[in-house]
Amino acid sequence: MDIFLAPTDYQLQELHSRFNDHTVESLFLSTALDPRNGIMLFKIDDICKLAEKCYPNDFMEQELVRLRIELQHFEFDIPNHPELQELSGIHELCQGLVTTRKSVIYSLIDRLIRVVLTLPVSTAITERPFSIMKITKTPKQL
C-alpha cells in the first residue's frame, strides 16, 4: 500500500503547489456553466458565486442582481432552443449564444462565459516564463 501512496501524495502535492484554493474553486464553480448534461449542472447560485467571488472587478453589484435575473430566464429559454441543445462545452455555448444572437439578450452571461474562457490562457501566459526559467536554471542530469 505504501508503494502506491507515495506517488499519489507526490502528485497531490504538485497539484496543490501549482493551483491554489482560489483557482480550484473558480474551476469548480465554472462547471455550473457546462452545457454537456443539458441543464442538469446549471446552478444559478454557483454561477452567481463564481461572478461575485472570482471576478469581483468585472461585475458591479447591480450587474450581479441583473445576472441572477438573466440566469433565471436563461434556465427556461435555452433548453427549448433547438440550436443550443447538443453543446459539448462552455466554448460551444459561447459560440452558440453569438450565432443565435442570444448573447445580446444574455449579455452578462455572455460576459461571464468569456471571462471564464480566458482564465486558462491568462494563467498559462504568466506561468510559461517561470517554466522556461526553471528549465534553463536546472542543471542537466547525466
N, C-alpha and C positions, 0 to 999 in steps of 0.2 A: 504494500500500500504506500509506503514511503517513497518508492520509486516514482509513483505517479503524482504524488502530492508536491514534490519538489519542483518539477517543471510547471505544474499548474500554478503554484504560488508565484513562481518567477514571472509567468505570463501575466498574471493578475497585477503584480507589482509594476510591470512595464506599462500595462494599460492605464493603471492608476496614475503613474507618473506623467503620461502623455496627455491624459484627459482629466481635467479637474471636475469636481462635482457639478459646477455650473454648466459646463459643456454637456455632460452626460444628461443632466436634467433637461436642457434645451432640446437635445436629440430625442429624448423620450417623449417630451411634450409635443414635438413636431410630428410624431407618428399619428397624432389625432387628426392631422390633415390628410393622411394617406387614404386615397380613394380605392385601394385594392379590394377591400371587402365591402364594397358599396358604402353604406352609411354606418356600418356596424362599429367602426373605430372612431367615428366622428363624435367628439365630446366637446360641447361648447365651453364648458368650464375649463378644460385643459387648454383649449386654443386661446381663450382669454387670458389664462395664466401665463401662457407662452409669450403673448404680446406684452403683458404687464411686467413680468419678471425678467425676461431675456432681452427685450427690445424696448426699454422704457424711453429711450431718446427718439424712437421712431414713431411713437404714438402718444398724442396728448390725452389727457383724461377724458375729454369729451369724445374723442375718437374711440376710446375703449368702450364707452357706452354704446356708441353707434356700431362698433364692431360686433357686440353681443346681439344687437337687433339684426344686423346683416346675417349673422350666423344662423339665427333662428329662421329667417326667410330662406337662406341657402339650404338648410337642412330639409326643407319641404320641396324646394324648387328643383334641385339638382338630380335627385333620384328619378324624377319624372322626365328628365330631358334625355332624349334618345342618344344624342352625340356624346353625352358625358357619363354613360353608364358603364362602359367597358374600359376604364382607365387603369393603368398598371403602376402609377406612381405620381408623386407630387408634381414632377415636371410635366407630365401629361395633363394633369389638372390645370396647371398654369396655362399651357398651350390651348387646352380646350376652352378655358374661360375667355381667352383672347379671340379664338376662332368663332365662338358663338356670341361674342360681344357681351357676355355676362360680366366681363371684367369692368365694364362701365357701371353696371348695376351694383356689383360687389367690389367696389374699389378698395376698401380696406382689407378685405380678404385677399384680393389680388396682391396688394402691397405686402401683406404678411407672408404670403407664399413666396414672393420674390426675395424678401429678406432671408427667409429660411433657406432658400435655394442658394443664396450667395455665401452662407456660412461656411460650407466646406472649402470653397475657393479662397475666401479670405484667410481661413485658418491655414490652408496649405501654402499660400504665398508667404506668410510670416514664418512658417516652420521650415521652409525649404533652405533658406540661408544657414540656419542653425544645423540642419542635417549635413549640408555641404561642409560647414566648418568642422563638424565632428569627424567627418571622413578624412579631411585633409590634416587635421591635428592628431589623429590616432596613428601611432606607429604601426607599420605593417608587420604582421605576424609571419615569420618564415618557417 
